[in-house]
């Protein structure tokens, strides 16, 4: 079998825009609780907790709101001994407000069971991933903006995977069983997952990616070696785009077993390659359930798959209405009458109520 087939804020300069961590008070006396090595509560210094974690240890966050502004994960991990940052209680997630940044030096981190509200005064993406072998599991990630000035910050991109400069590619990243939604307003620059520069194998699976300002997943300019499978990608400005810039291009990407539906502004699946950019290769869209209901009929043909430039359309793509339980409430589980049974997440993301 052949290898995996898998920019609003420019990828450059993210680290330069982040201020150095301010001195924070020492977190409250850590306690052993289950597999938790350290436990923090709202008001504790999370940067200090992160700095004290070592490979094989787990930092747990009690329920509540943590106004981190920026939290830099920069402690090196080790193979088979990940560093875990998670909510203490699976049914009551801790909420981080601000930028979460996995730096180039941070490997083998697992970030799990958290609610991440990425709004920040620098209008940076959140989370930013520049490290290697990270797993982002069962999180609720958003970065909302209102477009009318009523929000304190403007909102923007959620996951930003890698950068093409010295800050580092995102290598062997897994994003799974998560809700990624309401990331920015529609201005052609705000996406749920922005695969800027990826290496190794990136896996995006079993997620609900919905109601984002622009692309649900943008592959630009060097989103490479990516498997996008068993997700719901619904109600975004557009669903997935293959693209490139200069000598860089998205390639070796497989899009399979997803539900891709109801893109508001453009195609469910599309591509864009400016003049002089090599066309993407080994990109395959196969066995997905698609439904297009754009106000502009031009984007509704073939289930919302645009002209296949830089990607191939394989067999088994169905055009069926998904029929979600409650998309207006952010519940994208399928109704029993759905024509998309067998597509979408094998493991549903958590639905947490405030």
C-alpha positions, 0 to 999 in steps of 0.5 A, a space after each residue: 500500500 502506498 504511503 499515507 496520502 493524506 494562512 490567516 495568521 502567517 505561520 511565522 513569528 508566533 513565539 516572538 509575539 508571546 511575552 515571556 511568562 510572568 512570575 506566578 505563585 507556586 501552586 497549592 500543595 500538590 496531592 496524589 490523587 489517582 494517577 495525578 502527580 500534581 493537582 492545581 486549582 483555579 488561581 494556582 500558577 499553571 506555568 509553574 506546575 507545567 515546569 515541574 512535570 517530568 516524563 511519565 507524570 500527570 498534572 491534573 486541573 480541578 474544575 473551574 476557570 484558569 486565566 492563563 493568557 498563555 501557557 507554554 508547554 516546553 518541558 521535554 518528554 521521553 518516548 513511552 513516558 508521556 507528560 499528561 495534562 488533563 482535567 481532574 474530573 472527566 465530567 467537569 472539565 477545567 477551562 483554560 482561557 488564552 494561548 496554549 503553545 506546545 513549543 519545539 522542545 516539547 515532545 510526547 505531551 498528552 493534553 486531555 479532557 480540557 476546555 480551551 477558550 483560545 481568545 487572547 489579546 494577540 489574536 494568536 491561534 490556540 493551541 499552537 503545536 510546534 513539538 513532536 508526538 503530541 496527543 490532543 484527546 477529548 478536548 473542547 476547543 474554541 476561539 470565538 469572535 463576534 465581528 461586532 466588537 462586543 467580544 473582548 478579543 476578536 477570536 481566530 484560529 484554533 489548532 495551528 499545526 507547525 510553522 515553516 520557519 525555525 519555530 518548527 514543524 508539528 511532527 506525529 500529531 494526533 487530534 482525536 475525540 474532540 470538539 473544535 468549533 466557533 473558531 473565529 468569524 468568516 474573514 478567509 483566515 479563521 480555521 478549526 485546524 490549520 495544518 501549516 507545516 506537518 511531518 511524520 504522520 498527522 492523524 485527525 480522527 473522531 472529532 466534531 469540527 463545526 461552525 468555524 469561521 472559514 475552513 474546518 481543516 486548511 492544508 496550507 502551505 505544507 500540510 503533509 502526510 495526514 490522515 483525516 478520518 471518521 470526523 464530522 466537519 459541518 457548518 464551516 465556511 468551507 470544509 477542507 481545502 488542499 493548497 500550497 504556496 511557493 515551493 510548498 504544497 499539501 500532499 500525501 493526505 487521505 480524507 476518508 469515512 468523514 461526514 462533510 456537510 453544510 459548508 456555508 460559503 464555499 465547497 465541502 472539499 476544494 483546492 487552491 494553488 496560486 500561480 507557480 505553486 506545484 499542484 498537490 500530489 497523492 491526495 485522496 478523498 474516498 468513502 465520505 458522506 457528503 451533503 451540500 446545502 449552500 445558498 449558492 447552488 454553484 457549490 452544491 454539485 457532487 455533494 459539494 466537492 469542487 473541481 478535483 485539482 491536486 486531489 483525487 476523488 475515489 469510490 464510495 463517496 455518498 451524497 446523503 443528508 446527515 440528520 444530526 441530533 442537534 447541530 444548533 446545540 453542538 450535538 452532532 451525533 446522528 439520528 437513527 434515520 441518518 443516511 450517513 450511518 457508518 461514517 463520522 466518529 467511531 468514538 463520540 467526543 464529549 458533550 459537556 454542559 456548562 
